[in-house]
Amino acid sequence: MAQILVIDDDRSMCEMLRLALESEGHQVVTCHNGEEAVAHYCEEPADLIITDIFMPIKDGIEIILELQGRFSNLKIIVISGGGSTGVGTEDVFVAATEFGADYAFKKPFRIEELLQAVKKLLN
């Protein structure tokens, strides 16, 4: 099926997403910070990126901006449970979609809804 890059500093979230996506037949690579993810994507572009927004080193918005500047036709889903920045999750989701994210999911989310979004983006 598709190659999917999952980026989240929460290793259990990465593992849960990896298992769910692999059960749908996708190949999944996980990264735990934005710097690692951008380097990986530049070496081996994926068909879809699923990224958390609030992470150390490089956040999801920075990932989107950096990759949008280098690659066209990115397919991106952002996920977030909010952060300790004082910025509201909805504000961050608006910014993420303005910068190129296709879907935004607030943690906790229903995995079935995320998988449906993945199917839509990959078809």
C-alpha positions in Angstrom: 0.0 0.0 0.0 1.5 3.3 1.1 4.7 4.5 2.9 3.6 6.5 6.0 5.9 8.6 8.2 4.6 9.0 11.8 6.2 11.7 13.9 5.4 12.0 17.7 7.6 12.3 20.7 5.2 10.0 22.6 6.5 6.6 21.7 3.3 4.8 22.7 1.4 7.0 20.3 3.8 6.1 17.5 3.5 2.4 18.3 -0.3 2.6 18.4 -0.4 4.4 15.0 2.2 2.0 13.5 0.1 -1.1 14.5 -3.2 0.4 13.2 -1.7 1.5 9.9 0.2 -1.7 9.4 -3.0 -3.6 10.0 -4.4 -1.7 6.9 -1.4 -2.9 4.9 0.8 0.3 5.0 4.5 0.5 5.6 5.2 2.7 8.6 8.4 4.5 9.7 8.3 6.3 13.1 10.4 9.3 14.2 10.3 10.9 17.7 11.3 14.5 16.8 10.9 16.8 13.9 14.6 17.1 13.1 14.9 13.3 12.8 11.7 13.3 10.7 12.8 16.0 8.2 16.1 14.2 7.7 14.4 10.9 7.1 11.8 12.4 4.7 14.5 14.1 2.7 16.3 10.7 2.3 13.1 8.6 1.8 9.9 10.6 1.0 6.7 9.0 2.3 3.3 9.0 0.7 1.7 10.5 3.9 3.0 12.3 7.0 1.2 12.0 10.3 2.7 14.4 12.8 2.2 15.7 16.3 2.3 19.4 16.6 3.9 20.0 20.0 7.3 18.3 20.2 10.8 19.2 21.3 13.6 20.1 18.8 11.3 20.9 15.9 7.5 21.0 16.2 4.9 19.9 13.6 4.4 23.4 12.2 8.1 23.7 11.6 8.1 20.3 9.9 5.3 21.3 7.6 6.9 24.6 6.7 10.3 23.1 6.0 9.0 20.2 3.9 6.5 22.4 2.0 9.5 24.5 1.0 11.3 21.5 -0.5 8.6 19.1 -1.7 5.3 19.6 -3.5 2.0 17.6 -3.1 2.6 16.7 0.5 -0.2 14.8 2.3 -0.2 15.7 6.0 -2.4 14.8 9.0 -1.6 16.6 12.2 -2.5 15.3 15.7 -2.3 17.1 19.0 -3.5 17.0 22.5 -2.5 20.6 23.1 0.7 21.8 24.7 1.9 23.9 27.5 2.5 26.9 25.3 -0.7 28.7 26.1 -1.8 28.5 22.5 -5.2 26.9 22.0 -5.3 23.6 20.0 -7.9 25.0 17.6 -5.6 28.0 16.8 -2.7 25.6 16.1 -5.0 23.4 13.9 -6.0 26.5 11.9 -2.4 27.4 11.4 -1.4 23.9 10.5 -4.1 23.7 7.8 -3.2 27.1 6.5 0.4 25.9 6.1 -0.6 22.7 4.3 -2.1 20.0 6.7 -5.0 18.2 5.1 -6.6 16.9 8.4 -6.3 17.7 12.1 -7.2 15.4 14.9 -7.3 16.3 18.6 -6.0 13.7 21.0 -7.6 11.5 22.1 -9.1 10.7 18.7 -10.9 7.7 17.3 -8.5 5.6 15.3 -11.2 4.7 12.8 -11.6 8.4 11.9 -7.9 8.8 11.4 -7.8 5.7 9.2 -10.7 7.0 7.2 -8.7 10.3 6.6 -5.7 8.2 5.6 -7.8 6.3 3.0 -9.2 9.6 1.6 -5.8 11.1 1.2 -4.2 8.1 -0.4 -7.0 7.5 -2.9 
